Amino acid sequence: MAEILSLHEAVKQFVNDGDTVALEGFTHLIPTAAGHEIIRQNRKDLTLVRMTPDLIYDQLIGAGCARRLVFSWGGNPGVGSLHRLRDAVEKQWPQAIEIEEHSHADLANAYVAGASGLPFAVLRAYAGSDLPKVNPLIKTVTCPFTGEVLAAVPSVRPDVTVIHAQKADRKGNVLLWGILGVQKEAALAAKRCIVTVEEIVDDLQAPMNSCVLPTWALSAVCLVPGGSHPSYAHGYTERDNVFYQAWDPIARDRATFTAWIDEYVRGTADFEQYQAKLASAAEAQ
Amino acid sequence: MSYNTNEMMTVAAARRLKNGSVCFVGIGLPSKAANLARLTSSPDVVLIYESGPIGAKPTVLPLSIGDGELAETADTVVPTGEIFRYWLQGGRIDVGFLGAAQVDRFGNINTTVVGDYHHPKVRLPGAGGAPEIAGSAKSVLIILKQSHRSFVDKLDFITSVGHGEGGDSRQRLGLPGAGPVGIITDLCIMEPQAPSHEFVVTSIHPGVTREQIVAATGWPIRFAETVDTTPEPNDTELTALRDLEARTAAAHGQTPGDA
Protein backbone atom coordinates (compact mmCIF):
# COMPACT_ATOMS: atom_id res chain seq x y z
CA MET A 1 0.00 0.00 0.00
CA ALA A 2 1.21 3.48 -0.83
CA GLU A 3 1.52 5.85 2.08
CA ILE A 4 0.20 9.37 1.65
CA LEU A 5 3.28 11.38 2.61
CA SER A 6 4.74 14.83 2.24
CA LEU A 7 7.13 15.00 -0.71
CA HIS A 8 9.96 15.78 1.71
CA GLU A 9 9.24 12.59 3.64
CA ALA A 10 8.81 10.45 0.49
CA VAL A 11 12.16 11.51 -0.97
CA LYS A 12 13.83 11.06 2.41
CA GLN A 13 12.48 7.52 2.74
CA PHE A 14 12.68 6.24 -0.81
CA VAL A 15 15.53 7.98 -2.68
CA ASN A 16 19.07 7.10 -1.60
CA ASP A 17 22.51 8.25 -2.70
CA GLY A 18 23.74 6.08 -5.57
CA ASP A 19 20.24 4.99 -6.65
CA THR A 20 19.07 4.56 -10.21
CA VAL A 21 16.20 7.03 -10.45
CA ALA A 22 13.72 7.55 -13.27
CA LEU A 23 11.76 10.81 -13.09
CA GLU A 24 9.64 10.16 -16.16
CA GLY A 25 7.27 12.29 -18.20
CA PHE A 26 7.05 12.60 -21.97
CA THR A 27 6.76 16.43 -21.97
CA HIS A 28 3.58 15.92 -19.88
CA LEU A 29 3.34 15.16 -16.12
CA ILE A 30 7.06 15.76 -15.50
CA PRO A 31 7.77 15.43 -11.76
CA THR A 32 9.62 18.74 -11.30
CA ALA A 33 8.68 19.18 -7.64
CA ALA A 34 10.19 15.80 -6.78
CA GLY A 35 13.37 16.67 -8.70
CA HIS A 36 13.67 19.87 -6.67
CA GLU A 37 13.24 17.93 -3.43
CA ILE A 38 16.04 15.58 -4.48
CA ILE A 39 18.27 18.65 -4.97
CA ARG A 40 17.22 20.10 -1.59
CA GLN A 41 18.09 16.83 0.13
CA ASN A 42 21.40 16.85 -1.71
CA ARG A 43 21.29 13.32 -3.11
CA LYS A 44 24.53 12.28 -4.82
CA ASP A 45 25.84 9.83 -7.40
CA LEU A 46 22.44 9.12 -8.91
CA THR A 47 22.04 7.30 -12.19
CA LEU A 48 19.26 9.27 -13.83
CA VAL A 49 17.11 7.52 -16.43
CA ARG A 50 14.66 9.28 -18.70
CA MET A 51 13.70 9.09 -22.38
CA THR A 52 13.52 12.88 -22.71
CA PRO A 53 15.64 14.62 -20.08
CA ASP A 54 14.75 18.31 -20.05
CA LEU A 55 14.79 21.15 -17.52
CA ILE A 56 14.56 19.19 -14.28
CA TYR A 57 17.40 16.90 -15.39
CA ASP A 58 19.44 19.96 -16.38
CA GLN A 59 18.88 21.20 -12.82
CA LEU A 60 19.73 17.87 -11.16
CA ILE A 61 22.90 17.56 -13.25
CA GLY A 62 23.98 21.17 -12.69
CA ALA A 63 23.32 20.80 -8.96
CA GLY A 64 25.73 17.86 -8.84
CA CYS A 65 23.26 15.07 -8.05
CA ALA A 66 24.04 12.82 -11.02
CA ARG A 67 26.88 10.48 -11.89
CA ARG A 68 25.33 8.89 -14.95
CA LEU A 69 22.55 9.70 -17.41
CA VAL A 70 20.60 7.10 -19.41
CA PHE A 71 18.54 8.79 -22.11
CA SER A 72 17.34 8.91 -25.72
CA TRP A 73 16.72 12.62 -26.43
CA GLY A 74 18.07 15.45 -24.32
CA GLY A 75 16.99 19.03 -24.96
CA ASN A 76 14.80 21.97 -24.06
CA PRO A 77 11.81 21.21 -26.33
CA GLY A 78 11.11 24.02 -28.79
CA VAL A 79 14.01 26.08 -27.37
CA GLY A 80 17.41 24.39 -27.74
CA SER A 81 20.16 22.72 -25.75
CA LEU A 82 20.39 21.71 -22.11
CA HIS A 83 23.37 23.85 -21.15
CA ARG A 84 24.03 22.15 -17.80
CA LEU A 85 24.00 18.71 -19.45
CA ARG A 86 26.33 19.95 -22.17
CA ASP A 87 28.68 21.56 -19.64
CA ALA A 88 28.85 18.31 -17.67
CA VAL A 89 29.50 16.24 -20.81
CA GLU A 90 31.88 18.66 -22.51
CA LYS A 91 33.68 20.29 -19.54
CA GLN A 92 32.94 17.96 -16.59
CA TRP A 93 31.21 20.70 -14.58
CA PRO A 94 30.29 20.45 -11.74
CA GLN A 95 31.54 16.89 -12.15
CA ALA A 96 32.00 14.38 -14.93
CA ILE A 97 28.85 12.62 -16.09
CA GLU A 98 28.78 9.30 -17.90
CA ILE A 99 26.20 9.12 -20.61
CA GLU A 100 24.46 5.98 -21.83
CA GLU A 101 22.59 6.79 -24.98
CA HIS A 102 19.70 4.92 -26.61
CA SER A 103 16.82 5.58 -29.00
CA HIS A 104 13.21 6.14 -27.92
CA ALA A 105 12.05 2.78 -29.26
CA ASP A 106 14.84 1.10 -27.28
CA LEU A 107 14.10 2.80 -23.94
CA ALA A 108 10.34 2.45 -24.35
CA ASN A 109 10.82 -1.29 -24.94
CA ALA A 110 13.34 -1.45 -22.08
CA TYR A 111 10.75 -0.04 -19.66
CA VAL A 112 8.17 -2.55 -20.92
CA ALA A 113 10.71 -5.34 -20.33
CA GLY A 114 11.48 -3.96 -16.86
CA ALA A 115 7.81 -3.87 -15.94
CA SER A 116 7.48 -7.40 -17.36
CA GLY A 117 10.24 -8.72 -15.09
CA LEU A 118 12.46 -9.57 -18.06
CA PRO A 119 16.22 -9.00 -18.19
CA PHE A 120 16.21 -7.54 -21.69
CA ALA A 121 14.04 -6.19 -24.47
CA VAL A 122 14.08 -7.30 -28.07
CA LEU A 123 13.22 -4.98 -30.93
CA ARG A 124 13.96 -4.29 -34.57
CA ALA A 125 16.37 -1.39 -34.21
CA TYR A 126 19.73 0.21 -34.79
CA ALA A 127 20.75 -1.53 -38.05
CA GLY A 128 23.03 0.97 -39.80
CA SER A 129 23.16 3.36 -36.81
CA ASP A 130 26.39 4.29 -35.01
CA LEU A 131 24.70 4.19 -31.59
CA PRO A 132 25.72 0.57 -30.85
CA LYS A 133 29.36 1.63 -31.47
CA VAL A 134 29.22 4.09 -28.56
CA ASN A 135 26.88 2.13 -26.29
CA PRO A 136 28.21 -1.41 -25.66
CA LEU A 137 24.95 -2.33 -23.92
CA ILE A 138 23.18 -2.37 -27.28
CA LYS A 139 23.65 -5.93 -28.50
CA THR A 140 21.97 -8.31 -30.90
CA VAL A 141 20.05 -11.56 -30.50
CA THR A 142 19.13 -14.06 -33.18
CA CYS A 143 15.49 -15.13 -33.36
CA PRO A 144 15.39 -18.90 -32.66
CA PHE A 145 12.45 -19.31 -35.05
CA THR A 146 13.31 -17.18 -38.07
CA GLY A 147 17.02 -16.45 -37.72
CA GLU A 148 16.40 -12.70 -37.90
CA VAL A 149 19.01 -10.67 -36.07
CA LEU A 150 17.32 -8.20 -33.72
CA ALA A 151 18.51 -5.63 -31.20
CA ALA A 152 18.72 -6.69 -27.57
CA VAL A 153 18.92 -4.04 -24.86
CA PRO A 154 18.95 -4.36 -21.07
CA SER A 155 15.64 -3.69 -19.38
CA VAL A 156 15.29 -0.55 -17.26
CA ARG A 157 14.67 -1.45 -13.63
CA PRO A 158 15.09 1.68 -11.52
CA ASP A 159 15.53 1.60 -7.77
CA VAL A 160 12.91 4.29 -7.71
CA THR A 161 10.61 5.84 -10.29
CA VAL A 162 8.95 9.20 -9.72
CA ILE A 163 6.02 10.42 -11.80
CA HIS A 164 3.39 13.11 -11.58
CA ALA A 165 -0.31 12.29 -12.12
CA GLN A 166 -3.69 13.99 -11.95
CA LYS A 167 -5.54 12.26 -9.10
CA ALA A 168 -5.22 9.87 -6.21
CA ASP A 169 -7.84 8.59 -3.81
CA ARG A 170 -7.31 8.44 -0.07
CA LYS A 171 -6.01 4.88 -0.25
CA GLY A 172 -3.34 5.96 -2.74
CA ASN A 173 -4.78 4.58 -5.98
CA VAL A 174 -3.68 6.86 -8.82
CA LEU A 175 -5.43 7.90 -12.04
CA LEU A 176 -3.66 9.58 -14.95
CA TRP A 177 -4.67 10.50 -18.49
CA GLY A 178 -3.60 12.41 -21.59
CA ILE A 179 -0.12 11.81 -22.99
CA LEU A 180 0.89 8.79 -20.89
CA GLY A 181 4.40 8.37 -22.25
CA VAL A 182 6.02 5.51 -20.33
CA GLN A 183 4.62 6.52 -16.92
CA LYS A 184 2.89 3.21 -16.22
CA GLU A 185 5.80 1.07 -17.43
CA ALA A 186 8.34 3.16 -15.47
CA ALA A 187 6.22 2.87 -12.31
CA LEU A 188 5.89 -0.91 -12.63
CA ALA A 189 9.53 -1.45 -13.63
CA ALA A 190 10.83 0.13 -10.42
CA LYS A 191 11.47 -1.36 -6.98
CA ARG A 192 9.87 1.72 -5.40
CA CYS A 193 7.57 4.36 -6.87
CA ILE A 194 6.65 7.86 -5.72
CA VAL A 195 3.71 9.61 -7.37
CA THR A 196 2.98 13.30 -6.91
CA VAL A 197 -0.61 14.29 -7.73
CA GLU A 198 -2.69 17.39 -8.44
CA GLU A 199 -5.43 16.41 -6.01
CA ILE A 200 -6.53 13.71 -3.61
CA VAL A 201 -10.22 12.79 -3.86
CA ASP A 202 -12.68 10.43 -2.19
CA ASP A 203 -13.45 8.55 -5.39
CA LEU A 204 -11.31 8.46 -8.56
CA GLN A 205 -14.39 7.83 -10.74
CA ALA A 206 -12.04 6.20 -13.20
CA PRO A 207 -13.69 5.14 -16.47
CA MET A 208 -13.27 1.45 -17.33
CA ASN A 209 -9.90 0.68 -18.99
CA SER A 210 -8.38 3.96 -17.86
CA CYS A 211 -4.81 4.13 -16.64
CA VAL A 212 -4.98 3.42 -12.90
CA LEU A 213 -1.93 2.53 -10.82
CA PRO A 214 -3.18 0.57 -7.79
CA THR A 215 -1.98 1.70 -4.38
CA TRP A 216 -0.42 -1.70 -3.65
CA ALA A 217 1.98 -1.23 -6.59
CA LEU A 218 3.24 2.13 -5.27
CA SER A 219 5.36 3.31 -2.33
CA ALA A 220 4.17 6.86 -1.71
CA VAL A 221 1.63 9.35 -2.99
CA CYS A 222 2.23 13.05 -2.35
CA LEU A 223 -0.14 15.94 -2.87
CA VAL A 224 1.75 18.56 -4.90
CA PRO A 225 -0.60 20.72 -7.01
CA GLY A 226 1.21 22.18 -10.01
CA GLY A 227 4.13 19.81 -9.29
CA SER A 228 4.84 19.23 -12.96
CA HIS A 229 5.52 22.90 -13.78
CA PRO A 230 6.74 24.04 -16.33
CA SER A 231 5.25 20.98 -18.05
CA TYR A 232 1.57 20.45 -17.51
CA ALA A 233 -1.07 18.15 -16.06
CA HIS A 234 -3.83 17.68 -18.62
CA GLY A 235 -7.06 19.13 -17.27
CA TYR A 236 -5.32 20.99 -14.42
CA THR A 237 -2.45 23.16 -15.62
CA GLU A 238 -1.12 24.56 -18.90
CA ARG A 239 2.42 24.15 -20.20
CA ASP A 240 4.43 27.26 -19.22
CA ASN A 241 6.16 27.90 -22.55
CA VAL A 242 7.64 31.17 -21.29
CA PHE A 243 9.48 29.35 -18.50
CA TYR A 244 11.09 26.95 -21.00
CA GLN A 245 12.39 30.00 -22.89
CA ALA A 246 13.46 31.76 -19.69
CA TRP A 247 15.44 28.70 -18.62
CA ASP A 248 17.85 29.01 -21.54
CA PRO A 249 19.74 32.15 -20.35
CA ILE A 250 19.64 30.98 -16.71
CA ALA A 251 21.25 27.65 -17.57
CA ARG A 252 23.73 29.05 -20.09
CA ASP A 253 26.04 30.43 -17.40
CA ARG A 254 27.40 28.55 -14.35
CA ALA A 255 27.10 31.50 -11.98
CA THR A 256 23.58 32.42 -13.06
CA PHE A 257 22.52 28.80 -12.77
CA THR A 258 24.01 28.35 -9.30
CA ALA A 259 22.44 31.57 -8.08
CA TRP A 260 19.08 30.41 -9.42
CA ILE A 261 19.30 26.97 -7.77
CA ASP A 262 20.47 28.51 -4.48
CA GLU A 263 17.69 31.03 -4.42
CA TYR A 264 14.75 29.13 -5.89
CA VAL A 265 15.37 25.50 -4.95
CA ARG A 266 17.85 25.28 -2.07
CA GLY A 267 16.53 28.58 -0.73
CA THR A 268 12.92 27.38 -0.47
CA ALA A 269 11.48 24.86 1.96
CA ASP A 270 9.15 23.14 -0.47
CA PHE A 271 7.46 23.42 -3.87
CA GLU A 272 4.74 25.71 -2.57
CA GLN A 273 7.35 28.23 -1.44
CA TYR A 274 9.17 27.81 -4.76
CA GLN A 275 5.98 28.60 -6.67
CA ALA A 276 5.30 31.64 -4.49
CA LYS A 277 8.82 32.91 -5.08
CA LEU A 278 8.52 32.34 -8.83
CA ALA A 279 5.19 34.16 -8.89
CA SER A 280 6.48 37.19 -6.98
CA ALA A 281 9.55 37.36 -9.24
CA ALA A 282 7.27 37.31 -12.30
CA GLU A 283 5.12 40.04 -10.77
CA ALA A 284 8.16 42.21 -10.03
CA GLN A 285 9.06 42.04 -13.72
CA MET B 1 1.23 36.24 -53.61
CA SER B 2 4.93 36.62 -52.93
CA TYR B 3 6.59 34.09 -50.65
CA ASN B 4 9.90 33.34 -48.98
CA THR B 5 12.22 30.31 -49.23
CA ASN B 6 11.05 28.82 -45.93
CA GLU B 7 7.46 28.90 -47.15
CA MET B 8 8.51 27.27 -50.43
CA MET B 9 10.24 24.50 -48.47
CA THR B 10 7.25 23.81 -46.23
CA VAL B 11 4.80 23.84 -49.14
CA ALA B 12 7.01 21.57 -51.28
CA ALA B 13 7.30 19.10 -48.39
CA ALA B 14 3.55 19.20 -47.67
CA ARG B 15 2.76 18.29 -51.28
CA ARG B 16 4.69 15.03 -50.88
CA LEU B 17 2.24 13.63 -48.31
CA LYS B 18 -0.45 11.64 -50.10
CA ASN B 19 -4.02 11.94 -48.88
CA GLY B 20 -4.90 9.03 -46.61
CA SER B 21 -1.32 8.07 -45.86
CA VAL B 22 -0.25 7.30 -42.31
CA CYS B 23 2.55 9.62 -41.29
CA PHE B 24 4.86 9.42 -38.27
CA VAL B 25 5.70 13.07 -37.64
CA GLY B 26 8.79 14.62 -36.08
CA ILE B 27 8.47 17.90 -34.20
CA GLY B 28 9.42 21.22 -35.85
CA LEU B 29 9.58 21.50 -39.65
CA PRO B 30 8.09 18.02 -40.34
CA SER B 31 5.14 18.77 -38.07
CA LYS B 32 4.55 22.09 -39.79
CA ALA B 33 4.64 20.57 -43.28
CA ALA B 34 2.51 17.57 -42.30
CA ASN B 35 -0.17 19.80 -40.80
CA LEU B 36 -0.11 22.05 -43.85
CA ALA B 37 -0.72 18.94 -45.97
CA ARG B 38 -3.67 18.03 -43.71
CA LEU B 39 -5.10 21.55 -44.07
CA THR B 40 -4.70 21.64 -47.88
CA SER B 41 -4.19 18.77 -50.30
CA SER B 42 -4.42 15.81 -47.89
CA PRO B 43 -7.27 16.27 -45.41
CA ASP B 44 -7.30 12.55 -44.59
CA VAL B 45 -3.62 12.16 -43.78
CA VAL B 46 -3.21 10.41 -40.41
CA LEU B 47 -0.64 12.10 -38.19
CA ILE B 48 1.05 10.04 -35.49
CA TYR B 49 3.35 11.65 -32.90
CA GLU B 50 5.77 9.54 -30.85
CA SER B 51 4.36 10.78 -27.55
CA GLY B 52 1.19 8.77 -28.25
CA PRO B 53 -1.44 10.70 -30.25
CA ILE B 54 -2.77 8.86 -33.32
CA GLY B 55 -4.74 10.89 -35.86
CA ALA B 56 -3.81 14.24 -34.30
CA LYS B 57 -5.47 17.30 -35.90
CA PRO B 58 -3.91 20.23 -34.03
CA THR B 59 -5.33 23.70 -34.68
CA VAL B 60 -1.99 25.23 -33.72
CA LEU B 61 1.46 23.71 -34.13
CA PRO B 62 2.81 21.99 -31.03
CA LEU B 63 5.92 23.44 -29.37
CA SER B 64 6.77 20.10 -27.84
CA ILE B 65 6.11 16.55 -28.96
CA GLY B 66 3.66 16.12 -26.06
CA ASP B 67 1.53 19.26 -26.18
CA GLY B 68 -2.01 18.77 -24.86
CA GLU B 69 -3.39 20.01 -28.20
CA LEU B 70 -2.13 16.82 -29.88
CA ALA B 71 -3.89 14.61 -27.35
CA GLU B 72 -7.15 16.57 -27.44
CA THR B 73 -7.44 16.47 -31.23
CA ALA B 74 -6.33 12.85 -31.72
CA ASP B 75 -8.49 9.85 -32.60
CA THR B 76 -6.83 8.05 -29.71
CA VAL B 77 -3.84 8.48 -27.41
CA VAL B 78 -1.77 5.38 -26.68
CA PRO B 79 1.31 4.84 -24.50
CA THR B 80 4.65 5.71 -26.11
CA GLY B 81 5.81 2.09 -25.96
CA GLU B 82 2.77 1.08 -28.00
CA ILE B 83 3.52 3.74 -30.64
CA PHE B 84 6.91 2.19 -31.27
CA ARG B 85 5.93 -1.46 -30.81
CA TYR B 86 2.55 -1.85 -32.50
CA TRP B 87 2.27 1.06 -34.88
CA LEU B 88 5.84 1.62 -36.11
CA GLN B 89 7.53 -1.77 -35.71
CA GLY B 90 4.19 -3.41 -36.55
CA GLY B 91 4.55 -1.99 -40.06
CA ARG B 92 1.65 0.46 -40.10
CA ILE B 93 3.52 3.67 -40.98
CA ASP B 94 3.54 4.77 -44.64
CA VAL B 95 5.76 7.82 -44.26
CA GLY B 96 8.27 8.78 -41.58
CA PHE B 97 8.70 12.53 -41.73
CA LEU B 98 12.00 13.62 -40.20
CA GLY B 99 14.14 16.68 -39.64
CA ALA B 100 17.90 16.53 -39.20
CA ALA B 101 20.89 18.52 -38.02
CA GLN B 102 23.06 17.00 -40.77
CA VAL B 103 22.45 14.73 -43.72
CA ASP B 104 24.80 13.05 -46.21
CA ARG B 105 24.49 12.07 -49.88
CA PHE B 106 22.75 8.79 -49.00
CA GLY B 107 20.18 10.41 -46.71
CA ASN B 108 21.82 9.20 -43.52
CA ILE B 109 21.02 11.52 -40.60
CA ASN B 110 23.06 12.89 -37.70
CA THR B 111 21.24 14.32 -34.68
CA THR B 112 23.75 13.17 -32.06
CA VAL B 113 27.07 14.98 -32.14
CA VAL B 114 29.36 17.19 -34.23
CA GLY B 115 33.00 16.19 -33.77
CA ASP B 116 34.20 13.19 -31.81
CA TYR B 117 31.47 11.42 -29.79
CA HIS B 118 33.51 11.45 -26.58
CA HIS B 119 34.91 14.98 -27.04
CA PRO B 120 32.16 16.68 -29.00
CA LYS B 121 32.40 20.08 -30.63
CA VAL B 122 28.62 20.32 -30.45
CA ARG B 123 26.42 17.97 -28.48
CA LEU B 124 23.03 17.63 -30.24
CA PRO B 125 19.84 16.32 -28.55
CA GLY B 126 20.27 12.72 -29.70
CA ALA B 127 18.27 10.04 -31.44
CA GLY B 128 14.72 10.36 -30.16
CA GLY B 129 12.48 8.18 -32.29
CA ALA B 130 14.33 8.72 -35.57
CA PRO B 131 16.52 5.58 -35.89
CA GLU B 132 13.57 3.21 -35.86
CA ILE B 133 11.34 5.52 -37.90
CA ALA B 134 14.12 5.62 -40.51
CA GLY B 135 14.38 1.84 -40.38
CA SER B 136 10.77 0.71 -40.23
CA ALA B 137 8.55 3.31 -41.92
CA LYS B 138 7.65 2.21 -45.45
CA SER B 139 9.24 5.42 -46.74
CA VAL B 140 10.94 8.47 -45.28
CA LEU B 141 10.87 12.18 -46.13
CA ILE B 142 13.52 14.52 -44.76
CA ILE B 143 13.07 18.27 -44.48
CA LEU B 144 15.84 20.72 -43.55
CA LYS B 145 17.39 23.97 -44.63
CA GLN B 146 20.30 23.52 -47.01
CA SER B 147 23.78 24.73 -46.13
CA HIS B 148 27.39 23.59 -46.26
CA ARG B 149 27.16 22.78 -42.55
CA SER B 150 24.00 20.68 -42.78
CA PHE B 151 24.69 18.84 -46.08
CA VAL B 152 28.03 17.25 -45.32
CA ASP B 153 30.42 15.00 -47.20
CA LYS B 154 30.88 12.71 -44.24
CA LEU B 155 28.74 12.57 -41.11
CA ASP B 156 30.57 12.58 -37.77
CA PHE B 157 27.87 10.21 -36.50
CA ILE B 158 25.12 8.23 -38.20
CA THR B 159 22.17 8.42 -35.81
CA SER B 160 19.51 7.21 -38.26
CA VAL B 161 20.30 5.28 -41.38
CA GLY B 162 19.16 6.32 -44.82
CA HIS B 163 20.65 4.38 -47.71
CA GLY B 164 23.75 3.55 -45.65
CA GLU B 165 26.75 3.25 -47.93
CA GLY B 166 24.44 3.30 -50.94
CA GLY B 167 23.50 0.51 -53.36
CA ASP B 168 21.82 -2.40 -51.62
CA SER B 169 22.93 -1.28 -48.13
CA ARG B 170 19.41 -1.32 -46.73
CA GLN B 171 18.71 -4.86 -47.92
CA ARG B 172 22.00 -6.07 -46.47
CA LEU B 173 21.11 -4.41 -43.16
CA GLY B 174 17.72 -6.18 -43.21
CA LEU B 175 15.75 -2.94 -42.94
CA PRO B 176 12.05 -3.37 -43.71
CA GLY B 177 11.33 0.13 -45.07
CA ALA B 178 12.39 1.66 -48.39
CA GLY B 179 14.30 4.47 -46.67
CA PRO B 180 14.39 8.12 -47.65
CA VAL B 181 12.60 8.93 -50.91
CA GLY B 182 12.99 12.71 -50.78
CA ILE B 183 14.95 15.50 -49.15
CA ILE B 184 13.12 18.81 -49.28
CA THR B 185 15.14 21.97 -48.63
CA ASP B 186 14.69 25.71 -48.99
CA LEU B 187 16.50 25.50 -52.35
CA CYS B 188 15.42 22.29 -54.02
CA ILE B 189 14.10 18.73 -53.86
CA MET B 190 16.51 15.79 -53.99
CA GLU B 191 15.65 12.17 -54.69
CA PRO B 192 17.76 9.02 -54.52
CA GLN B 193 18.92 7.73 -57.89
CA ALA B 194 19.13 3.96 -58.47
CA PRO B 195 21.29 1.92 -58.28
CA SER B 196 23.62 3.94 -55.98
CA HIS B 197 20.75 5.67 -54.12
CA GLU B 198 22.82 8.83 -53.99
CA PHE B 199 20.57 11.87 -53.67
CA VAL B 200 20.49 14.08 -56.76
CA VAL B 201 18.60 17.30 -57.40
CA THR B 202 15.34 16.60 -59.24
CA SER B 203 13.52 19.91 -58.77
CA ILE B 204 14.79 23.43 -58.16
CA HIS B 205 12.66 26.03 -56.42
CA PRO B 206 11.85 29.13 -58.52
CA GLY B 207 14.58 31.77 -58.48
CA VAL B 208 17.26 29.42 -57.16
CA THR B 209 20.39 28.77 -59.27
CA ARG B 210 22.41 25.57 -59.63
CA GLU B 211 25.42 27.49 -58.30
CA GLN B 212 23.57 28.29 -55.07
CA ILE B 213 22.78 24.61 -54.58
CA VAL B 214 26.35 23.53 -55.30
CA ALA B 215 27.67 26.14 -52.85
CA ALA B 216 25.25 24.98 -50.14
CA THR B 217 26.17 21.29 -50.41
CA GLY B 218 29.21 19.73 -48.75
CA TRP B 219 29.61 17.02 -51.38
CA PRO B 220 29.83 17.39 -55.18
CA ILE B 221 26.06 17.43 -55.67
CA ARG B 222 24.76 16.02 -58.93
CA PHE B 223 21.68 17.04 -60.90
CA ALA B 224 19.22 14.61 -62.50
CA GLU B 225 19.11 14.49 -66.30
CA THR B 226 15.79 16.29 -66.23
CA VAL B 227 15.44 18.84 -63.47
CA ASP B 228 12.01 20.36 -62.87
CA THR B 229 11.19 23.77 -61.52
CA THR B 230 9.16 23.37 -58.34
CA PRO B 231 5.71 24.93 -58.85
CA GLU B 232 5.40 28.10 -56.78
CA PRO B 233 3.23 27.99 -53.67
CA ASN B 234 -0.33 28.90 -54.65
CA ASP B 235 -2.58 31.27 -52.74
CA THR B 236 -4.46 28.46 -50.99
CA GLU B 237 -1.23 26.90 -49.71
CA LEU B 238 0.26 30.21 -48.60
CA THR B 239 -2.91 31.37 -46.89
CA ALA B 240 -3.28 28.08 -45.02
CA LEU B 241 0.38 28.17 -43.96
CA ARG B 242 0.31 31.78 -42.81
CA ASP B 243 -2.96 31.28 -40.93
CA LEU B 244 -1.48 28.22 -39.21
CA GLU B 245 1.65 30.18 -38.24
CA ALA B 246 -0.40 33.15 -37.02
CA ARG B 247 -2.64 30.90 -34.87
CA THR B 248 0.46 29.17 -33.50
CA ALA B 249 2.19 32.45 -32.70
CA ALA B 250 -0.91 33.78 -30.95
CA ALA B 251 -1.28 30.59 -28.90
CA HIS B 252 2.38 30.34 -27.87
CA GLY B 253 3.23 34.05 -27.76
CA GLN B 254 5.84 33.74 -30.49
CA THR B 255 6.87 35.57 -33.60
CA PRO B 256 5.27 34.02 -36.72
CA GLY B 257 7.78 31.77 -38.48
CA ASP B 258 9.46 30.58 -35.26
CA ALA B 259 7.39 27.44 -34.88
Contacts between the chains, C-beta under 8 A, distances in Angstrom:
chain1	res1	chain2	res2	distance
A	26	B	51	4.9
A	26	B	52	7.4
A	26	B	65	7.4
A	26	B	66	5.0
A	26	B	80	5.6
A	27	B	51	6.4
A	27	B	64	4.3
A	27	B	65	5.8
A	27	B	66	3.0
A	27	B	67	7.3
A	28	B	51	7.4
A	28	B	66	4.6
A	28	B	68	7.3
A	28	B	71	7.9
A	51	B	80	7.4
A	52	B	65	7.9
A	52	B	128	7.9
A	71	B	126	6.8
A	72	B	126	6.1
A	72	B	127	5.7
A	72	B	128	6.3
A	73	B	125	5.2
A	73	B	126	4.9
A	73	B	127	6.6
A	73	B	128	3.9
A	74	B	125	5.5
A	74	B	126	5.6
A	75	B	125	3.7
A	75	B	126	7.9
A	77	B	27	7.3
A	77	B	63	6.6
A	77	B	64	3.8
A	77	B	65	6.7
A	78	B	27	7.7
A	78	B	63	3.8
A	78	B	64	5.6
A	81	B	123	7.2
A	81	B	125	7.6
A	85	B	123	7.6
A	86	B	123	5.0
A	89	B	120	7.2
A	89	B	123	5.6
A	90	B	119	7.9
A	90	B	120	6.4
A	90	B	123	6.4
A	101	B	112	7.5
A	101	B	126	6.0
A	101	B	127	7.2
A	102	B	127	7.2
A	103	B	127	4.2
A	103	B	128	7.2
A	103	B	129	6.9
A	103	B	130	7.4
A	103	B	131	4.5
A	103	B	132	6.1
A	104	B	50	6.0
A	104	B	80	7.2
A	104	B	84	6.5
A	104	B	127	7.0
A	104	B	128	5.4
A	104	B	129	4.3
A	104	B	132	7.5
A	105	B	84	4.0
A	105	B	85	8.0
A	105	B	88	7.1
A	105	B	89	7.2
A	105	B	129	6.5
A	105	B	131	7.3
A	105	B	132	4.0
A	108	B	80	5.2
A	108	B	81	4.1
A	108	B	83	7.7
A	108	B	84	5.1
A	108	B	85	7.5
A	109	B	81	6.6
A	109	B	84	6.9
A	109	B	85	6.7
A	111	B	81	6.6
A	112	B	81	4.9
A	112	B	85	7.4
A	123	B	84	7.7
A	123	B	85	7.6
A	123	B	89	6.5
A	123	B	132	7.6
A	124	B	89	5.5
A	124	B	132	7.3
A	124	B	135	6.9
A	124	B	136	6.4
A	124	B	176	7.2
A	125	B	131	6.4
A	125	B	132	5.2
A	125	B	135	6.9
A	126	B	131	6.2
A	126	B	135	7.9
A	127	B	135	6.1
A	127	B	161	6.7
A	127	B	173	4.1
A	127	B	174	5.9
A	127	B	175	5.6
A	128	B	108	7.6
A	128	B	135	7.3
A	128	B	158	6.8
A	128	B	161	2.9
A	128	B	164	5.0
A	128	B	169	7.1
A	128	B	170	7.6
A	128	B	173	4.8
A	128	B	175	6.8
A	129	B	127	7.7
A	129	B	131	4.8
A	129	B	158	5.9
A	129	B	159	6.2
A	129	B	160	6.4
A	129	B	161	5.8
A	130	B	112	7.5
A	130	B	117	7.9
A	130	B	157	5.1
A	130	B	158	4.6
A	130	B	159	7.1
A	131	B	112	7.6
A	131	B	127	6.4
A	131	B	131	6.8
A	131	B	159	6.9
A	134	B	117	5.0
A	134	B	118	7.9
A	148	B	174	7.0
A	149	B	174	6.8
A	178	B	68	6.5
A	178	B	71	5.0
A	178	B	77	6.9
A	179	B	51	4.9
A	179	B	52	5.3
A	179	B	53	7.3
A	179	B	66	4.4
A	179	B	68	7.6
A	179	B	70	7.4
A	179	B	71	5.3
A	179	B	77	6.4
A	180	B	52	6.1
A	180	B	77	7.1
A	180	B	78	7.8
A	180	B	79	4.8
A	180	B	80	7.3
A	181	B	51	6.5
A	181	B	52	7.0
A	181	B	66	7.1
A	181	B	79	7.1
A	181	B	80	4.9
A	182	B	79	6.7
A	182	B	80	5.3
A	182	B	81	5.9
A	184	B	79	6.6
A	185	B	79	7.2
A	185	B	81	5.9
A	231	B	66	7.9
A	232	B	68	6.3
A	234	B	68	5.3
A	234	B	71	6.6
A	238	B	68	7.7
A	239	B	63	7.5
A	239	B	64	7.1
A	239	B	67	6.6
A	239	B	68	7.1
A	241	B	63	5.7
A	241	B	252	5.4
A	241	B	253	6.8
A	242	B	253	6.9
A	244	B	63	7.8
